[in-house]
Amino acid sequence: MPSTTQLNVAVIGAGAIGLKHMEGFAGHPSARLAAVAETSQERGQAAIDEFETAMLFQDYREVLDDNSVDIVSIALPNHLHAQVALEVLEAGKHLVLEKPMATNAVDGQKIADLAKEKNLHLMVGQNQRFTLEAQTLKRLCLEGRLGDVYYAKAAWLRRSGIPRIGSWFTAKRFAGGGCIYDIGIHVLDLALHFLGDFDAVSVSGQTFSKFGPRGLGEGEWGKSEKDPDQPFDVEDFASAFIRLKSGKTLQLEVSWAAHLETRDVNGVQLFGEDGGATSNPLKLFRSENGEPVVEEPELAEPLVNPDRMQHFVDVVLGEAESFVPVEESLKAQRILDMIYRSAASGEEIRL
Ligand SMILES: NC(=O)c1ccc[n+]([C@@H]2O[C@H](COP(=O)([O-])OP(=O)(O)OC[C@H]3O[C@@H](n4cnc5c(N)ncnc54)[C@H](O)[C@@H]3O)[C@@H](O)[C@H]2O)c1
């Protein structure tokens, strides 16, 4: 039965992804987009022109002072995630936070601890888990269709997809990192979700920066301003090998820019004892009477609302369990830290 409760939502950051948050919330019958906080007058105005129920604030603190706001979503540059998340939770609002959770696991832990202390819902919006293909594959894993899944390859490889060279995305002090934080976290999270194990025991990683510093490999994403004098000081390629507590292993490959045949490859490949699978496109590989069989499974009934913002509203209403548990996001954030530490030291990092 649809809930009669109406929840008021505020979105902080009306850039490329903040608009998607607004679209999601606006489509939930029990949510009302009440406020948008955005420092750019132009982007903020464009957002409230589109979503007419919302008031515009330039300072997000005004939203936090508003007692009628129940849920806040943060769609800000990465360096602001931890600081604003702590303020949102301190103000007693439920929080859905863009990936990466923070720019290091220490800050991630502070956010998780405060949400627990305040008894508030917190979810990192890992949208790739929510697609119908990913939910179908998760269901097939849970049903044991692949048998024991012991290895995963996770890749997001773009040929020319650096988001706005000179924007916050390509400066370490604002982004925390490059392609790992921007797109690597998506496929890392997805692979760990399918494997059902987020506990890394060792990580060996390497990062490179081969295109951005030469002004090459730019793609179309993001809305924030560019500063031509800002140095490009993040990675545009990374690879990592991750051993998990269960003995399962995972290979991660990420590029913002690279010499590739295809423009964009993004997904997870699973290796199970009874079958294999790719998440994108969704396919199953198994053997029948010794012959290889390739299946394209029908999309299953989703486990949760495929829109992550709408799912979070369901969670706050008590109608769903969070599909992205905070503990998993924190463990994924620890793996990101380990990749950077391994790349910096040239050594495998063990827990
Ligand atoms: N889940 C996904 O698929 C996905 C995709 C892209 C980006 N992201 C994440 O979303 C976040 C935002 O990315 P984006 O692509 O929308 O970036 P963006 O640069 O397009 O938008 C960021 C917006 O935040 C605004 N802003 C900056 N400081 C502010 C402040 N103090 N108060 C209010 N507004 C402020 C900027 O003016 C800008 O409009 C990042 O953390 C990124 O990693 C997630």
Ligand as a Chemical Component Dictionary entry (heavy atoms), coordinates in Angstrom:
data_LIG
# 
_chem_comp.id                   LIG 
_chem_comp.type                 NON-POLYMER 
_chem_comp.pdbx_formal_charge   0 
_chem_comp.three_letter_code    LIG 
# 
loop_
_chem_comp_atom.comp_id 
_chem_comp_atom.atom_id 
_chem_comp_atom.alt_atom_id 
_chem_comp_atom.type_symbol 
_chem_comp_atom.charge 
_chem_comp_atom.model_Cartn_x 
_chem_comp_atom.model_Cartn_y 
_chem_comp_atom.model_Cartn_z 
_chem_comp_atom.pdbx_ordinal 
LIG N1  N1  N 0  26.694 8.088  -9.549  1  
LIG C1  C1  C 0  27.142 8.520  -10.708 2  
LIG O1  O1  O 0  26.942 7.908  -11.748 3  
LIG C2  C2  C 0  27.918 9.785  -10.737 4  
LIG C3  C3  C 0  28.198 10.369 -11.975 5  
LIG C4  C4  C 0  28.910 11.554 -11.970 6  
LIG C5  C5  C 0  29.320 12.134 -10.798 7  
LIG N2  N2  N 1  29.057 11.532 -9.607  8  
LIG C6  C6  C 0  29.504 12.120 -8.348  9  
LIG O2  O2  O 0  28.644 13.222 -8.064  10 
LIG C7  C7  C 0  29.364 14.295 -7.495  11 
LIG C8  C8  C 0  29.136 15.540 -8.337  12 
LIG O3  O3  O 0  29.557 15.287 -9.658  13 
LIG P1  P1  P 0  28.973 16.088 -10.929 14 
LIG O4  O4  O 0  29.381 15.310 -12.107 15 
LIG O5  O5  O -1 27.558 16.402 -10.719 16 
LIG O6  O6  O 0  29.858 17.410 -10.812 17 
LIG P2  P2  P 0  29.506 18.860 -11.362 18 
LIG O7  O7  O 0  30.780 19.607 -11.343 19 
LIG O8  O8  O 0  28.720 18.777 -12.630 20 
LIG O9  O9  O 0  28.502 19.436 -10.235 21 
LIG C9  C9  C 0  28.897 19.796 -8.941  22 
LIG C10 C10 C 0  28.017 20.981 -8.539  23 
LIG O10 O10 O 0  28.233 21.296 -7.159  24 
LIG C11 C11 C 0  28.176 22.718 -7.043  25 
LIG N3  N3  N 0  28.829 23.149 -5.808  26 
LIG C12 C12 C 0  30.149 23.193 -5.523  27 
LIG N4  N4  N 0  30.351 23.604 -4.253  28 
LIG C13 C13 C 0  29.122 23.827 -3.728  29 
LIG C14 C14 C 0  28.661 24.234 -2.446  30 
LIG N5  N5  N 0  29.508 24.516 -1.439  31 
LIG N6  N6  N 0  27.328 24.355 -2.242  32 
LIG C15 C15 C 0  26.443 24.079 -3.248  33 
LIG N7  N7  N 0  26.831 23.684 -4.484  34 
LIG C16 C16 C 0  28.139 23.545 -4.718  35 
LIG C17 C17 C 0  28.873 23.201 -8.295  36 
LIG O11 O11 O 0  28.572 24.561 -8.565  37 
LIG C18 C18 C 0  28.318 22.240 -9.332  38 
LIG O12 O12 O 0  27.146 22.730 -9.952  39 
LIG C19 C19 C 0  30.810 13.832 -7.424  40 
LIG O13 O13 O 0  31.092 13.350 -6.159  41 
LIG C20 C20 C 0  30.896 12.699 -8.432  42 
LIG O14 O14 O 0  31.851 11.714 -8.059  43 
LIG C21 C21 C 0  28.333 10.381 -9.560  44 
# 
loop_
_chem_comp_bond.comp_id 
_chem_comp_bond.atom_id_1 
_chem_comp_bond.atom_id_2 
_chem_comp_bond.value_order 
_chem_comp_bond.pdbx_ordinal 
LIG N1  C1  SING 1  
LIG C1  O1  DOUB 2  
LIG C1  C2  SING 3  
LIG C2  C3  SING 4  
LIG C2  C21 DOUB 5  
LIG C3  C4  DOUB 6  
LIG C4  C5  SING 7  
LIG C5  N2  DOUB 8  
LIG N2  C6  SING 9  
LIG N2  C21 SING 10 
LIG C6  O2  SING 11 
LIG C6  C20 SING 12 
LIG O2  C7  SING 13 
LIG C7  C8  SING 14 
LIG C7  C19 SING 15 
LIG C8  O3  SING 16 
LIG O3  P1  SING 17 
LIG P1  O4  DOUB 18 
LIG P1  O5  SING 19 
LIG P1  O6  SING 20 
LIG O6  P2  SING 21 
LIG P2  O7  DOUB 22 
LIG P2  O8  SING 23 
LIG P2  O9  SING 24 
LIG O9  C9  SING 25 
LIG C9  C10 SING 26 
LIG C10 O10 SING 27 
LIG C10 C18 SING 28 
LIG O10 C11 SING 29 
LIG C11 N3  SING 30 
LIG C11 C17 SING 31 
LIG N3  C12 SING 32 
LIG N3  C16 SING 33 
LIG C12 N4  DOUB 34 
LIG N4  C13 SING 35 
LIG C13 C14 SING 36 
LIG C13 C16 DOUB 37 
LIG C14 N5  SING 38 
LIG C14 N6  DOUB 39 
LIG N6  C15 SING 40 
LIG C15 N7  DOUB 41 
LIG N7  C16 SING 42 
LIG C17 O11 SING 43 
LIG C17 C18 SING 44 
LIG C18 O12 SING 45 
LIG C19 O13 SING 46 
LIG C19 C20 SING 47 
LIG C20 O14 SING 48 
# 
